[in-house]
């Protein structure tokens, strides 16, 4: 397993669960100083950072790109894969596709979270929304697979979507629709709200776990809430999870404390990071 921390460049998402904000290089420098292996970026669009700029900064700070969040497509452009308007759905697919292409150049995955949308708006039924979601995930998953990556789909809590809030239900949907190039992003914050047993769920969906958001029950850094980590860490080890453990958390009480507590908890539960020699 490898550690990662989030950096957001989306001004419209101000107040969201990202540790570092606005200044990409400053965030990377801080990530390296704390000993993280990688950064996860939340960008306003796939063309927000030139490829050469990101490549050079990652090399400068000896970091990897863990993943790219596509949520800027919703908070900034109001694009969703389940919008009743087919032209909006097409734009959403195009937007995410460009993220997939950019991420793949760094051997990283793109995340679909808030851009999944929800059912029941403008008269849409759940069945229609799930068909639209499956259609978008199929096109985008195939695109990711053609670039030797998988696509990440994130079940969100009930206050953010009504599509899939539990990882087991999401995994069953992916299986039923034959979406083999789509894996799950398991966010411990959302799981704390929706799952009766996080560790058991992780074991049940083990082959589909492609990314983990490392957030406590209050969406602060692990160790600053009431999430019991021992069984969760054991489950991730038992399923032989080899991906990123990424801190998508509020910078509370401040970003440095959030980063310091995260890396301390990561080392406690998963061992030393490869970047600890920074």
matplotlib code that plots the C-alpha trace (Angstrom):
import matplotlib.pyplot as plt

x = [0.0, 1.0, 0.1, -1.4, -2.9, -5.3, -4.7, -7.7, -7.4, -11.2, -12.3, -16.0, -15.3, -13.9, -14.7, -14.6, -12.5, -9.1, -6.0, -4.1, -5.6, -4.9, -1.1, 0.0, 3.7, 3.3, 0.9, 3.4, 6.3, 4.3, 3.3, 6.9, 8.0, 5.5, 6.6, 3.7, 4.2, 1.7, -0.8, -4.4, -5.6, -9.0, -8.9, -11.4, -10.8, -8.4, -6.5, -5.9, -2.3, 0.0, 1.4, 5.0, 4.3, 2.8, 5.5, 8.3, 6.7, 6.2, 9.8, 11.0, 9.3, 9.7, 5.9, 3.5, 0.1, -2.4, -5.6, -7.5, -10.9, -13.4, -15.9, -15.0, -17.3, -20.2, -19.3, -18.0, -19.8, -22.9, -22.3, -23.6, -23.7, -27.4, -28.7, -32.1, -30.7, -28.8, -26.6, -25.5, -24.7, -22.6, -20.7, -20.1, -18.7, -16.4, -15.2, -14.4, -12.8, -10.3, -9.4, -8.9, -6.5, -4.5, -4.4, -3.2, -0.1, 0.9, -0.3, -3.1, -6.8, -9.7, -12.5, -16.2, -17.8, -20.2, -20.4, -22.5, -25.5, -28.8, -32.1, -35.6, -34.8, -37.0, -39.1, -36.3, -36.8, -34.2, -34.1, -33.4, -30.7, -29.0, -29.1, -27.5, -24.9, -24.1, -23.8, -21.4, -19.3, -19.1, -17.8, -15.4, -14.3, -13.4, -11.4, -9.5, -8.8, -7.5, -5.0, -4.0, -6.0, -9.2, -11.9, -12.8, -16.5, -17.2, -20.3, -21.4, -23.5, -27.2, -26.9, -24.9, -26.5, -29.4, -27.8, -25.4, -24.5, -23.1, -20.1, -21.6, -24.6, -22.3, -20.1, -23.1, -24.3, -20.8, -20.9, -24.4, -23.7, -20.5, -18.4, -15.2, -12.9, -14.5, -13.4, -14.6, -13.2, -14.0, -14.2, -14.1, -16.1, -19.0, -18.7, -18.9, -22.3, -23.7, -22.1, -22.9, -19.4, -16.7, -14.2, -16.7, -17.7, -14.1, -13.6, -16.8, -15.9, -12.1, -11.4, -13.2, -11.3, -9.2, -8.6, -9.3, -10.1, -8.5, -11.0, -12.3, -16.0, -16.1, -14.2, -11.1, -7.8, -7.8, -7.2, -9.3, -12.7, -14.2, -13.5, -12.0, -9.1, -7.8, -10.3, -10.3, -6.5, -6.7, -9.3, -7.3, -4.3, -6.4, -7.6, -4.0, -4.9, -1.9, -3.3, -3.3, -4.5, -5.4, -6.4, -9.5, -10.2, -11.0, -7.9, -9.1, -7.8, -5.3, -3.7, -0.4, -2.1, -4.3, -1.3, 0.8, -2.0, -2.7, 0.8, 1.2, -1.9, -0.8, 2.5, 0.8, -1.6, 0.2, 3.9, 6.5, 6.0, 8.4, 8.7, 9.8, 13.3, 12.2]
y = [0.0, 3.6, 6.9, 9.9, 13.3, 15.6, 19.0, 21.0, 23.7, 24.1, 27.4, 26.4, 23.5, 25.7, 24.0, 20.5, 17.6, 18.4, 19.0, 21.5, 24.2, 26.5, 26.3, 23.0, 23.3, 24.3, 21.3, 19.0, 20.4, 19.8, 16.3, 15.5, 17.0, 14.9, 11.8, 10.9, 8.7, 10.5, 13.3, 13.0, 16.1, 17.7, 19.9, 22.3, 20.5, 18.1, 20.9, 22.8, 21.8, 21.3, 17.7, 19.0, 21.1, 18.3, 15.8, 18.1, 18.9, 15.2, 14.5, 17.5, 16.3, 12.5, 12.0, 9.9, 10.9, 8.6, 9.7, 12.6, 13.5, 14.6, 16.3, 19.7, 18.7, 18.8, 21.7, 23.9, 22.8, 21.0, 17.9, 14.5, 11.0, 10.6, 14.0, 13.6, 15.8, 13.6, 16.5, 17.1, 13.3, 13.5, 16.4, 14.6, 11.6, 13.8, 15.7, 12.5, 10.9, 13.8, 13.2, 9.5, 10.3, 12.8, 10.5, 7.6, 9.5, 9.2, 5.6, 7.0, 6.5, 8.9, 9.0, 9.3, 10.6, 13.6, 13.4, 10.3, 12.4, 11.0, 9.6, 11.2, 14.6, 16.0, 12.9, 10.4, 7.0, 5.0, 2.4, 5.2, 6.7, 3.3, 2.7, 6.1, 5.4, 2.0, 3.4, 6.1, 3.8, 1.3, 3.9, 5.4, 2.1, 0.8, 4.0, 3.6, -0.1, 0.8, 3.0, 0.1, 1.7, 1.0, 3.6, 4.3, 4.6, 6.0, 5.1, 8.2, 8.6, 9.1, 12.9, 13.1, 10.5, 8.0, 5.7, 3.5, 4.3, 0.9, -0.7, -4.2, -2.9, -1.0, -4.0, -6.1, -3.5, -3.4, -7.2, -7.4, -4.8, -6.5, -3.4, -5.3, -2.3, -0.3, -0.6, 0.8, 3.8, 2.9, 6.0, 5.3, 8.5, 7.5, 3.9, 5.0, 6.5, 3.7, 0.3, -1.7, -3.3, -1.6, -4.4, -7.1, -5.0, -4.5, -8.3, -8.9, -6.5, -7.1, -7.8, -4.6, -2.2, 0.1, 3.1, 4.0, 7.4, 7.5, 9.7, 9.5, 9.5, 13.3, 13.7, 14.8, 12.9, 9.3, 9.5, 12.7, 10.9, 7.7, 5.3, 2.0, 1.4, -2.0, -4.2, -2.0, -2.2, -5.9, -6.3, -4.3, -6.5, -9.7, -8.7, -7.9, -4.4, -2.8, 0.6, 4.1, 5.1, 8.7, 11.4, 13.1, 15.0, 18.5, 20.5, 20.8, 22.3, 23.2, 21.6, 20.7, 19.0, 17.0, 15.9, 15.1, 13.1, 11.3, 10.1, 9.1, 7.0, 5.5, 4.5, 3.0, 0.9, 0.1, 0.7, 3.0, 4.9, 4.6, 8.4, 8.5, 9.5, 12.9]
z = [0.0, -0.7, 0.9, -0.8, 0.1, -1.7, -3.3, -4.7, -7.4, -7.7, -6.1, -6.3, -4.0, -1.2, 2.1, 0.7, 2.0, 0.6, 2.6, 0.4, -1.7, -4.6, -4.8, -6.6, -5.9, -2.3, -1.7, -3.4, -1.3, 1.9, 0.8, 0.2, 3.5, 5.4, 3.6, 1.4, -1.7, -3.9, -4.4, -5.5, -7.4, -7.7, -10.8, -12.5, -15.8, -17.5, -19.1, -15.8, -15.6, -18.6, -18.8, -18.6, -15.6, -13.6, -14.8, -13.7, -10.3, -9.5, -10.4, -8.4, -5.2, -5.9, -5.9, -7.9, -9.1, -7.2, -9.0, -10.5, -9.1, -11.8, -9.3, -10.8, -13.7, -11.2, -8.9, -11.7, -14.8, -13.5, -15.5, -14.4, -16.0, -15.0, -16.1, -17.9, -20.7, -23.1, -24.2, -20.6, -20.3, -23.4, -22.2, -18.9, -20.7, -22.8, -19.7, -17.8, -20.9, -21.1, -17.4, -18.1, -20.9, -18.8, -15.7, -17.8, -18.9, -15.3, -14.8, -12.6, -12.4, -12.8, -10.1, -10.7, -7.5, -7.6, -11.4, -11.1, -10.2, -8.8, -9.8, -9.5, -11.0, -13.8, -13.7, -14.2, -12.7, -10.8, -13.7, -16.2, -14.1, -13.6, -17.3, -18.0, -15.3, -16.8, -20.3, -19.2, -17.1, -19.9, -22.4, -19.9, -18.4, -21.8, -22.5, -19.3, -20.0, -23.5, -21.6, -19.2, -16.3, -14.5, -13.8, -10.2, -9.1, -5.7, -3.7, -1.8, 1.3, 1.2, 1.4, -1.8, -4.0, -4.1, -6.7, -4.7, -1.1, -0.1, -1.7, -1.9, -3.9, -6.2, -6.7, -7.6, -10.1, -11.8, -12.0, -13.3, -16.0, -17.0, -16.1, -15.5, -16.1, -13.3, -9.7, -6.5, -4.6, -0.9, 1.1, 4.9, 5.6, 3.4, 4.6, 8.2, 7.4, 5.3, 6.2, 9.2, 9.2, 7.1, 7.5, 6.4, 3.4, 2.3, 2.5, 0.5, -2.3, -2.1, -5.8, -6.8, -4.3, -6.5, -4.2, -0.6, 0.9, 4.4, 6.3, 9.9, 10.9, 11.0, 7.7, 9.6, 9.5, 10.7, 14.5, 14.9, 14.9, 16.2, 13.4, 14.7, 12.3, 13.5, 11.8, 8.7, 8.4, 8.9, 6.2, 3.7, 4.4, 4.1, 0.7, -0.3, -1.3, -3.0, -4.0, -2.5, 1.0, 0.2, 2.7, 1.3, 4.6, 5.9, 6.8, 10.4, 12.7, 9.9, 6.9, 8.6, 11.5, 9.0, 7.0, 10.1, 11.7, 8.4, 7.8, 11.5, 11.2, 7.9, 9.3, 12.4, 10.5, 7.2, 7.9, 6.7, 3.4, 0.5, 0.6, 4.2, 3.1, 1.7]

ax = plt.figure().add_subplot(projection="3d")
ax.plot(x, y, z, "-o")
ax.set_aspect("equal")
plt.show()
